[in-house]
Amino acid sequence: MRASRVVSHVLLAAVALAFLYPLIFAVATALKPPGETFGSPGALVGSEVRWRNFADVFTYVPFERYIGNGVLVAGAGTLVVLAASALSAYAFAALRWRGRDGIFLVFLATMMVPQEVLVVPMFLLMQAFGWVDSYQALVFPWAFTAFGAFLLRQFFKSVPGELREAARLDGAGELRVFLRVMLPLARPALGVLAVFTFIGYWNSFLWPLIMINDVNARGTVPLGLQLFFGQNGNQWHLVMAASVISILPTLLLLIALQKHLVKGIATAGLAGR
């Protein structure tokens, strides 16, 4: 019994190290001098620890602006997704209306359509709205997807209907039941959706690349990272330093919502019911 426990701990440690190694490699490379990035393959430590690389990121490109734009777009997109998903999920889970289940299946089927297929018609739509090279074009087109509605619908369906009936008997309307009863109970599921959505917006590259013309003004972090590759060569030490910096906002979000994230994954019914 003790031997099996030791073996399991060793295997878990090996798997954890395998997952952590890319992050360790990125941090180590970010601290190397420019000429030693690939000078000695496998060596994590260079001839000196160069903390100045992190400061050079902000002098090479306006990286603080890209971080600000990324936080703005990801934050606004997350709020819109939470609002739209919660309302639609409640309608699909708690309200009774003709064709509800059929429409939900069609809505759910849109998850099988890859983003690349929708890029051209979505771009033409944004062009018709006059939203090309704007923040709203980065936020709204992908804010009304089926994933959030599906996740929250599964949670709302797990809430006993007696709670809603009791609120209605006390004179609460449907909107008040939603705001005062269902939403507070859905905080864990909302936390899960907020984390997934923020990370999705933060890491988005293809859509901002198509929509944004003035990268210096409205570029996000992924667009900023590609500026380290250019006519002056590939600045790998700065790329790694910028990548490590770009991890921090999502890491802070995960730490802040860790409690809701764990509870939400356990109770939101990701596997269906």
Phi, psi and omega in degrees: 000315180293321180296319179294325178293320178297316180298317180296321178294321178295317179295318178296320178296321179294317178295318178299319179294322178298322179284328182277340186301317178301322178292318177299317179297320180296315180295317180297318180292325179295339182261004180272154172295157186306319185279358186248014183299313179241018183293319180231094183304134178093341181276124182276333185251130178273191181290339176210156175268111190255085179293341182294342179302324180292324176287326180295334177303319185278346175266332180289317176221160176285069188292331178296329177290321179295322177295316178298317178296320180296318178295319179297310182294313182293320179294313179295317179298320179296317179297318179294317180297317180298316181294311182294318182291320180295316180295313181292322179296320178295321178295320180285335185263321191248336182265146180252121179206154187296132178081011185302307185293322179295317178295323179295321178296320177295317178299319180292328181294339179293344178293340180277353180272117181291153182300324183301329180291329185268354187299313184294308178297326178292322177295318178296323178294315179296325178294321178294326178282346185076030185257005179298138181063047179219161179292321183295333177290337177276339187265306195282324186302328185248020183269352186240056180264168187278341186299312181297318179297319179295314182299311182287328176299317179298323178290314181298326180290339179276349178280129180303134180295340180298330179295317178293318180297321179295320178294322179293322178295332177279003176097007181283136174281177184296320180294320179292322176301317180295313186284321188263338183249305189283315183299315177301325179289335185270010182304316178300316179294322177296324176297317177299312181297322180298317180295310181300318183291315181299315180296321179298314177293319184297322184268358184297131182239313187298310184293313175299326179298324180282321190273329188265123176267317180263089184295322182295332182268316187233016179289149177259181186299313179301324177290325178293325181296327183288345180287346177281356174249117183191205184294337180273009181096174180269115182271077188295324179295324178285326177300315181292321178296317178294324179295318178296318178297321183290342179285333190301314180301315180291327177295317177296322178295318178297320179294318182293325184254018184301318181298312180292327182296312181295314181293322181292319178296326181284334188242349188280354176074047180298333182274000181085173180205000000 
